[in-house]
Amino acid sequence: MKSPKIITVTSLSELRNARATLPEPIGLVPTMGFLHAGHLSLVRQARQDCASVVVSIFVNPVQFGPAEDLSKYPRDLQRDLQLLTSAGVDLVWTPTPREMYPDGYQTWISLDELVKPLEGAMRPGHFRGVATVVGKLFNCVQPQKAYFGQKDAQQAAVIRRMTNDLNFPVEIIICPIVRADDGLAMSSRNVYLNAEERQAATVLYRSLNAARAAFDKGERDANTLRRIMTDTINSEPLASLQYVSCANYDTLIELEAITGKSLLSMAVFLGKTRLIDNMVLG
C-alpha cells in the first residue's frame, strides 16, 4: 500500500525513524538527482516489486575527480520531488555531504581487478567513491532490493561484486537502458549538449548497433567488433573517441572471441561533454 504523501528527510535519524514505519519489502533507488526517464523506469520497477520505495538523492562528491564537473552537476530538487511524488515514491532521503562524510571520515570500500579497466582507468578513484556511498546507502536504508541502470555497466558490475563480497542482504536489480527516440541513452549530462552535439551524439548508439548487426550475422571476433565501433564513431566529426571495449560481462576482461555474455561499451566526447553507452551481447 502506497503512502498517501511522500516523506522527505535529510538527517540519518529522520531516515531511520521514517524507514521504521514503511511496510517491507523495501526497494531502494539511489540517484544523484536531476531525474530523467531512466531514473523513473527504476522507480516504476521498484514500485512494481516492493511494498515501499525509497529514493536517495545525493550528488556524491567522492566519486568526482579533480577535473570533473561536481560544481556544475545539474540539480533541481523541487522538480525531482514532483516527479517522485507522481511516481508513488514513499520516502526520499536527501543527505548532505557532512551527513555522509563527517569530519574525520576515513573508511572506504575499494575493489581490486574490476575497477582497473574502462571507466576505472579513465577516472581513478571513481569507483571507490561509488562503492563507498552505495555501501553506506545500503547500511542506512537497509532495503531488500536495490535498483540500478544498465547504462552505467561497470558501476552495475562493481555493485554486484561488492554486494556479494560484503554479504549485503540486498538483491541487485539491473534495469534496461532507457533511450530517446533517436537512440541516445538518457543521462543527466545530456543537458550539456548543444543542438549540433545532441544530434551527433546518436553516433554512440549507431556504433553499438553496427557491432550488434555483425554479431547477429555470426561475427565473434572481438577485435572486429571493436573496429566496427571505432570506425563508426570516427565517422562523426564532432565525436572524439576515448575508448571502445568488448569484454566479459562479469569480469570486464577484454575478449579475443565472444563465447558467452559480453559487454560492448565506449566513452566518447561531444565537445566538452563525455558520454558513455553500452550493449549486452549473448
ABEGO torsion letter per residue (X at the ends): XBBABBBBBABAAAAAAAAAABBOBBBBBBBAEGBBAAAAAAAAAAAAABABBBBBBBBBAAABBAABAAAABBBBAAAAAAAAAAAGBABBBBBBAAAABBBGBABBBBBBAAAABEAAAABBGAAAAAAAAAAAAAAAAGBABBBBBAABAAAAAAAAAAAAAAGBBBBBBBBBBBBBAAGBBBBAAAAABBAAAAAAAAAAAAAAAAAAAAAAAGBABAAAAAAAAAAAAAABAABBBABBBBBBAAAGBBBABBABBBBBBBBBBBEABBBBBBBBBX
